[in-house]
Amino acid sequence: MSIPHIALALAVTGLWGFSFVVMRELLDALPPLMVAGLRVASAALPVLILFRPPAIRWYWTLGIGLTQGTIQMSLLFFAMEFGMPAGLSSLLLQSQVFFTTIFAFAILGERPGRAQYAGIAVSGAGIAIIGVTLPGGPTLAGLGFVLVSAVSWASSNMIVKLAGTDDLLRLIAWAHLIGIAPLLGLSYAFEGGSAAFTALGDITWVTIGELFFLGLIATCFGFMLWSYLLRRYPAYLVTPFSLVIPISGLISTALLLDETLGPQRLAGVGLVFIGLVLATLRFRVRSIVGP
């Protein structure tokens, strides 16, 4: 990967890590399905300008809408509502790296080298060290929601690769448009009926700003840039960067939500960075000096 693209991957994943602070604050104001529905509505706003849908088969857009726009984030919000701490959720969600690598091997025939396997293994060890130090006693249901959310993210990565389009802003916006009605309908059915929507009258401008940040910036433009990298490089080179998300998430939650970082947790963060070096920079050197 080129240096500018490495910087882009770090910026996007750092932004996503910080987003867990915003998610936690939104869940304190609104129920999870309502947050998920308003998030996808915000992410779909570019459709107001980009009227024409992406020039791909409709089922690719539908697939991304379901995996990325509906399933992934709604399950993540449920996990946090069930008691999963924001930092721990940002950490466990990165099991999508392993699912994406498996899917890319099985579906696309992408074969990562030994450096990439080593990088993912070292980063996985770092995540494990961080995970065992985090308190909170997450429920089994919450843990399951995060893991299924990670599978959904990995599935979305594969669909982006298979869709074969560079019209990514249009694709992401139209994909999220699909999720608005189902999520708001589920919110009405399971989160108090009209009372769930009545609560919208009490939200503040800060909450509205957080919804725009989470939907339009972090989701729409963030996933557009992420999808660009996935289209340009093999999945096993791009997905390890998502391991920066828990680092950013843990630091952000420590500063803003009082989730503390101890020596063991910092050691785990160091291992994640070592894994990223093995999985990306070593490949970059190899591409310069030859096979």
C-alpha positions as CSV (number, residue, x, y, z in Angstrom):
1,M,0.0,0.0,0.0
2,S,1.2,3.5,-0.7
3,I,1.9,5.9,2.1
4,P,-1.1,8.2,1.4
5,H,-3.4,5.2,1.4
6,I,-2.0,3.9,4.6
7,A,-2.6,7.4,6.1
8,L,-6.2,7.3,4.7
9,A,-6.8,3.9,6.3
10,L,-5.5,5.1,9.6
11,A,-7.7,8.3,9.5
12,V,-10.9,6.4,8.7
13,T,-10.3,3.7,11.3
14,G,-9.3,6.3,13.9
15,L,-12.6,8.2,13.2
16,W,-14.6,5.0,13.6
17,G,-13.0,4.3,17.0
18,F,-14.0,7.7,18.2
19,S,-17.5,7.0,16.9
20,F,-18.1,4.6,19.8
21,V,-18.2,7.5,22.2
22,V,-20.9,9.1,20.0
23,M,-22.8,5.8,19.9
24,R,-22.8,5.6,23.7
25,E,-24.2,9.1,24.1
26,L,-26.9,8.5,21.4
27,L,-28.0,5.3,23.2
28,D,-28.4,7.3,26.4
29,A,-30.9,9.6,24.5
30,L,-32.7,7.2,22.2
31,P,-33.5,3.4,21.9
32,P,-31.1,1.3,19.7
33,L,-33.3,0.6,16.7
34,M,-34.3,4.3,16.5
35,V,-30.6,5.3,16.6
36,A,-29.9,2.7,13.9
37,G,-32.8,4.0,11.7
38,L,-31.8,7.7,12.1
39,R,-28.2,6.7,11.4
40,V,-29.0,5.1,8.0
41,A,-31.3,8.0,7.2
42,S,-28.4,10.4,7.7
43,A,-26.0,8.2,5.7
44,A,-28.5,8.2,2.8
45,L,-28.7,12.0,2.6
46,P,-26.4,12.2,-0.5
47,V,-29.2,10.5,-2.4
48,L,-31.0,13.9,-2.4
49,I,-28.2,15.0,-4.8
50,L,-27.2,11.7,-6.4
51,F,-30.7,10.8,-7.7
52,R,-29.5,8.0,-10.1
53,P,-28.8,4.7,-8.3
54,P,-25.4,3.0,-8.9
55,A,-25.0,1.2,-12.2
56,I,-24.7,-2.3,-10.7
57,R,-27.2,-5.1,-10.3
58,W,-29.8,-4.3,-7.6
59,Y,-28.9,-7.2,-5.4
60,W,-25.4,-5.9,-4.7
61,T,-27.0,-2.6,-3.4
62,L,-29.5,-4.6,-1.4
63,G,-26.8,-6.8,0.1
64,I,-24.8,-3.9,1.3
65,G,-27.9,-2.2,2.6
66,L,-28.8,-5.2,4.7
67,T,-25.3,-6.2,5.9
68,Q,-23.8,-2.7,6.5
69,G,-26.9,-0.5,6.7
70,T,-29.3,-2.6,8.7
71,I,-27.7,-5.7,10.5
72,Q,-24.2,-4.6,11.5
73,M,-25.0,-1.4,13.4
74,S,-28.3,-2.4,14.8
75,L,-26.8,-5.5,16.4
76,L,-23.9,-3.4,17.7
77,F,-26.3,-0.9,19.2
78,F,-28.2,-3.8,20.8
79,A,-24.9,-5.2,22.2
80,M,-24.1,-1.9,23.9
81,E,-27.7,-1.6,25.1
82,F,-27.3,-5.1,26.7
83,G,-24.3,-3.8,28.8
84,M,-21.3,-4.1,26.5
85,P,-18.9,-1.3,27.3
86,A,-18.2,1.0,24.3
87,G,-14.4,0.3,24.4
88,L,-14.9,-3.5,24.6
89,S,-17.4,-3.4,21.8
90,S,-15.0,-1.5,19.5
91,L,-12.4,-4.2,20.3
92,L,-14.6,-7.3,19.7
93,L,-16.1,-5.9,16.5
94,Q,-12.6,-6.3,15.0
95,S,-13.1,-10.0,14.8
96,Q,-14.4,-9.0,11.3
97,V,-10.7,-9.0,10.2
98,F,-10.6,-12.8,10.7
99,F,-14.0,-13.3,9.1
100,T,-13.0,-11.1,6.1
101,T,-9.8,-13.0,5.6
102,I,-11.7,-16.3,5.6
103,F,-14.3,-15.1,3.3
104,A,-11.8,-13.6,0.9
105,F,-9.9,-16.8,0.7
106,A,-13.0,-18.9,0.2
107,I,-14.8,-16.6,-2.2
108,L,-12.2,-14.5,-4.0
109,G,-9.2,-16.9,-3.7
110,E,-7.1,-14.2,-2.1
111,R,-4.1,-15.8,-0.4
112,P,-2.4,-13.7,2.3
113,G,1.3,-14.3,2.8
114,R,3.0,-15.4,5.9
115,A,3.6,-11.8,7.0
116,Q,-0.1,-11.0,6.8
117,Y,-1.0,-14.1,8.8
118,A,1.7,-13.2,11.4
119,G,0.4,-9.6,11.6
120,I,-3.2,-10.7,12.1
121,A,-2.1,-13.3,14.7
122,V,0.0,-10.7,16.7
123,S,-2.8,-8.2,16.5
124,G,-5.2,-10.8,17.6
125,A,-3.0,-11.6,20.6
126,G,-3.0,-7.9,21.4
127,I,-6.8,-7.7,21.2
128,A,-7.0,-10.8,23.5
129,I,-4.8,-9.1,26.1
130,I,-6.8,-5.9,26.0
131,G,-10.1,-7.9,26.2
132,V,-9.2,-9.8,29.4
133,T,-8.4,-6.6,31.2
134,L,-11.7,-4.9,30.5
135,P,-14.3,-5.0,33.3
136,G,-18.0,-4.8,32.9
137,G,-19.2,-8.4,32.7
138,P,-20.8,-8.3,29.3
139,T,-23.8,-10.5,28.9
140,L,-23.6,-13.5,26.6
141,A,-26.3,-12.0,24.4
142,G,-24.3,-8.8,24.0
143,L,-21.2,-10.7,23.1
144,G,-23.2,-12.7,20.5
145,F,-24.6,-9.5,19.0
146,V,-21.1,-8.0,18.5
147,L,-19.8,-11.2,16.9
148,V,-22.7,-11.5,14.5
149,S,-22.2,-7.8,13.7
150,A,-18.6,-8.5,12.9
151,V,-19.7,-11.3,10.5
152,S,-22.1,-8.8,8.9
153,W,-19.3,-6.3,8.4
154,A,-17.1,-9.0,6.8
155,S,-19.9,-9.9,4.5
156,S,-20.3,-6.3,3.5
157,N,-16.6,-6.2,2.6
158,M,-17.0,-9.1,0.3
159,I,-20.1,-7.6,-1.4
160,V,-18.1,-4.4,-2.1
161,K,-15.4,-6.4,-3.7
162,L,-17.8,-8.4,-5.8
163,A,-20.0,-5.5,-6.9
164,G,-17.2,-4.1,-9.0
165,T,-18.0,-0.4,-9.1
166,D,-16.0,2.7,-8.3
167,D,-19.2,4.8,-7.9
168,L,-18.8,4.3,-4.2
169,L,-20.6,7.4,-2.7
170,R,-23.7,6.6,-4.8
171,L,-23.5,3.0,-3.8
172,I,-23.1,3.6,0.0
173,A,-25.9,6.3,0.0
174,W,-28.4,4.2,-1.9
175,A,-27.5,1.1,0.2
176,H,-28.4,2.9,3.4
177,L,-31.6,4.3,1.9
178,I,-32.8,0.6,1.9
179,G,-32.5,0.3,5.7
180,I,-34.5,3.4,6.7
181,A,-38.1,1.9,6.6
182,P,-37.2,-1.5,8.1
183,L,-35.3,-0.1,11.0
184,L,-37.9,2.6,11.8
185,G,-40.7,0.1,11.4
186,L,-38.9,-2.3,13.9
187,S,-38.4,0.6,16.3
188,Y,-42.1,1.4,16.1
189,A,-43.0,-2.3,16.7
190,F,-40.6,-3.1,19.5
191,E,-39.6,0.2,21.2
192,G,-42.9,1.6,22.3
193,G,-44.9,2.4,19.2
194,S,-45.6,6.1,18.7
195,A,-43.9,6.9,22.0
196,A,-40.5,6.0,20.3
197,F,-41.1,8.7,17.7
198,T,-42.6,11.2,20.3
199,A,-39.2,11.1,22.0
200,L,-37.7,12.7,18.9
201,G,-39.4,16.0,19.9
202,D,-37.2,16.1,23.0
203,I,-33.8,15.6,21.3
204,T,-31.3,18.5,21.4
205,W,-29.2,20.1,18.7
206,V,-26.2,18.2,20.1
207,T,-28.0,14.9,19.5
208,I,-28.9,15.9,16.0
209,G,-25.3,16.8,15.4
210,E,-24.2,13.5,16.7
211,L,-26.6,11.7,14.4
212,F,-25.2,13.6,11.4
213,F,-21.6,12.8,12.5
214,L,-22.4,9.1,12.9
215,G,-24.5,8.7,9.8
216,L,-23.2,11.2,7.2
217,I,-19.5,11.5,8.1
218,A,-18.5,8.3,9.9
219,T,-20.8,5.9,8.0
220,C,-21.4,7.3,4.5
221,F,-18.0,9.1,3.8
222,G,-16.1,6.7,6.1
223,F,-17.4,3.6,4.3
224,M,-16.9,5.2,0.9
225,L,-13.2,5.7,1.6
226,W,-12.9,2.2,3.2
227,S,-14.7,0.7,0.1
228,Y,-12.3,2.6,-2.2
229,L,-9.3,0.9,-0.4
230,L,-11.0,-2.5,-0.6
231,R,-11.5,-2.1,-4.3
232,R,-7.9,-1.1,-4.8
233,Y,-6.1,-3.6,-2.6
234,P,-6.6,-7.2,-1.5
235,A,-8.8,-7.6,1.5
236,Y,-6.0,-9.0,3.7
237,L,-4.0,-5.8,3.3
238,V,-6.9,-3.4,4.1
239,T,-8.8,-5.2,6.9
240,P,-5.9,-5.3,9.4
241,F,-6.2,-1.5,9.6
242,S,-9.5,-1.9,11.3
243,L,-7.5,-3.1,14.3
244,V,-6.8,0.6,14.9
245,I,-10.5,1.1,15.7
246,P,-10.2,-0.4,19.2
247,I,-7.1,1.6,19.9
248,S,-8.9,4.8,19.0
249,G,-12.0,3.6,20.7
250,L,-10.2,2.7,24.0
251,I,-8.4,6.0,24.1
252,S,-11.5,8.0,23.3
253,T,-13.6,6.1,25.9
254,A,-10.8,6.5,28.5
255,L,-10.7,10.3,27.9
256,L,-14.5,10.9,27.5
257,L,-16.3,8.0,29.2
258,D,-13.8,7.3,32.1
259,E,-12.8,3.8,30.8
260,T,-9.3,3.5,32.1
261,L,-6.2,2.1,30.4
262,G,-3.8,0.1,32.5
263,P,-0.3,-1.3,31.8
264,Q,-1.7,-4.6,30.4
265,R,-4.1,-2.8,28.1
266,L,-1.3,-0.6,26.8
267,A,0.8,-3.7,26.1
268,G,-2.1,-5.1,24.1
269,V,-2.3,-1.8,22.1
270,G,1.4,-2.1,21.4
271,L,1.0,-5.6,20.0
272,V,-1.8,-4.4,17.7
273,F,0.5,-1.8,16.2
274,I,3.3,-4.4,15.8
275,G,0.8,-6.6,13.9
276,L,-0.2,-3.7,11.7
277,V,3.5,-3.2,10.8
278,L,3.9,-6.9,9.9
279,A,0.7,-6.9,7.9
280,T,1.2,-3.7,5.9
281,L,4.7,-2.1,6.0
282,R,6.6,-5.3,5.5
283,F,4.5,-5.9,2.3
284,R,5.3,-2.4,1.2
285,V,9.1,-2.9,1.5
286,R,8.8,-6.2,-0.3
287,S,6.9,-4.5,-3.2
288,I,9.7,-1.9,-3.6
289,V,12.7,-4.2,-3.5
290,G,11.2,-7.0,-5.6
291,P,9.8,-10.5,-5.1
